[in-house]
Structure formats: C-alpha cells, structure tokens
Amino acid sequence: MSKLLIRRRKSHKPKPAAINSLPLMICFRVTRFCNARCGFCLAPPDGGIHPPFAVLKDRIDWLFANGVRIIHFCGGEPTIHHDLPELISHVHAHGRKSKLTTNGISISDKLIHTLYVCKTQVKVSLHGPRAHHNEVVGVEAFDETTGSIRRLISAGVSTSVQTTIVTGHLDIVDWSIGFCLDNKVKLVSFLPFIPRGSGYPNRIKYELSQGERRDLRNLSTQKRRKLISRIDIRLLDFNARPIHVVEPDGRVVLEGATEAMDILIHRIN
C-alpha cells in the first residue's frame, strides 16, 4: 500500500505535499535510461533502476485505483523498455487511454502495431533540421526520428511533433511547421527551453531571453491563426503549470519548472 509522504525536505529536494488527489492524466516514467543525450533533457539518465513489467503494471493499477484515467508513458526514453508494448496493452485492456512521448530513435514494428491497436496518441520530439537536431540531442538521430514519424503516420497512429525552442533559433518554428505539413502531421507543439535536468547547467547556452519568449508566443499565435484549417499549433509552457510524474523508483512528484520547485506527494511500493 502506498503511503502519503509528509516529511519536510531540504530546499534542493522535493517539498512536502498538500495534495490529496491525482489528476486524470499522469506522466509515467518507465525508465530514466535513454539512447540520446539531449543537452536540455528534463529527466536525464540517473543510473537508477529499470523496473520490470510486474512492478510497472502494479503501479499502473494503483494509479487506476486512485482515479487516473490516462497513462502518459515517458522517460528517459520509454521505447527502450522491452515491456512497453505489454504495458500499453495492459492500459487498453482496462479501458483506459495511453499516450507516449518518444525521441523516435528506435520504434519497433511490434510497438507501432500496439500503438495503433490501442489508439495511443504519440508525440515525437523533433527539434529542427538535421544538423541542429543532431547537435541538441547529442547523437546522429535525425534520420531515425523522421523515419519513425513517417512510419507512425503511415500505420495510422495518431502522431504529433514536439519541438524544443532554444535561444537564437526561433526560425525552427517555420521549419517544424513545414515538416509537419509535408508529412501530414496534424499537430505541432513548441516547448520553450526549461532550465531543469540537463538544461540547468546548460541554461546559458539554451535559455531564451524574455524578448525571445515574447516573440515565440506572438509567432505561435500568428501561425496558429494563419494555418488553423491545416494544422493545430500549440505553445506549451511548463513553467506556468506543474505536472504529476511517476518516477521509475515509484515516487509520485509534482514537477515544477526547476527541481527546487518539485513536490513529493506519494511513494508507490
């Protein structure tokens, strides 16, 4: 049985929670391991555990019992967990919905079939043209990622693109929209750089100025109005609203813009 954690933490650790219920959707980290090395990763590899199917299944069941309706699989990189198709199928078998955020580097045919059957919504991280994308993700991954997007679309999987915008690269907005239009992607989300995880020590390299953030907001609004009949364009700002996350070690955290703002609310045994 999970226990509500009330104890006070130091400033650099999660603070005690005053939250009594979970949201309908929760970000579920199946692992912190990853096959990329993004310079702005929100949840970088931490050398921690890679939980087996039985443990993750029991945690999902606990979330269902506590009101969660949508499991958003994330990481690390969730597709490197061999049991991801079975976990998605487990969610579907219980009449709940699933989402997946992935870097698209390694998506098997088996996983694509499961995503289609279970009607999972997939978000693929694509950060710009080849040179820029490969630089920020730390590996030569552009061809694999764009190829996975095309395979998912071809298979009938509901697929969107998420692009992180860093300083000096607001031009990526036009590129990402053009890529999506050319490849029949109906939704693109722009995420301003967030200074947490790997991004915190790299914030001088990646962080947008206040002017750039304003310009990005205005540009997104303009593009959304202009292309409203062709593509859904969204601007995500996790600085404004914290999200619930289940970590691979079973902690349930209300995650803020920085680690210092995180709140530990549960631990699932």
C-alpha positions, 0 to 999 in steps of 0.5 A: 500500500502506498503511503502519503509522504509528509516529511519536510525536505531540504530546499534542493529536494522535493517539498512536502505535499498538500495534495490529496488527489491525482489528476486524470492524466499522469506522466509515467516514467518507465525508465530514466535510461535513454539512447540520446543525450539531449543537452536540455533533457528534463529527466536525464539518465540517473543510473537508477533502476529499470523496473520490470513489467510486474512492478510497472503494471502494479503501479499502473493499477494503483494509479487506476485505483486512485482515479487516473484515467490516462497513462502518459508513458515517458522517460528517459526514453520509454521505447527502450523498455522491452515491456512497453508494448505489454504495458500499453496493452495492459492500459487498453485492456482496462479501458483506459487511454495511453499516450507516449512521448518518444525521441523516435530513435528506435520504434519497433514494428511490434510497438507501432502495431500496439500503438495503433491497436490501442489508439495511443496518441504519440508525440515525437520530439523533433527539434529542427533540421538535421544538423541542429537536431543532431547537435541538441540531442547529442547523437546522429538521430535525425534520420531515425526520428523522421523515419519513425514519424513517417512510419507512425503516420503511415500505420495510422497512429495518431502522431504529433511533433514536439519541438524544443525552442532554444535561444537564437533559433526561433526560425525552427518554428517555420521549419517544424511547421513545414515538416509537419505539413509535408508529412501530414502531421496534424499537430505541432507543439513548441516547448520553450527551453526549461532550465531543469535536468540537463538544461540547468547547467546548460541554461546559458547556452539554451535559455531564451531571453524574455524578448525571445519568449515574447516573440515565440508566443506572438509567432505561435499565435500568428501561425496558429491563426494563419494555418488553423484549417491545416494544422493545430499549433500549440505553445506549451509552457511548463513553467506556468503549470506543474505536472504529476510524474511517476518516477521509475523508483515509484515516487509520485512528484509534482514537477515544477519548472526547476527541481527546487520547485518539485513536490513529493506527494506519494511513494508507490511500493 
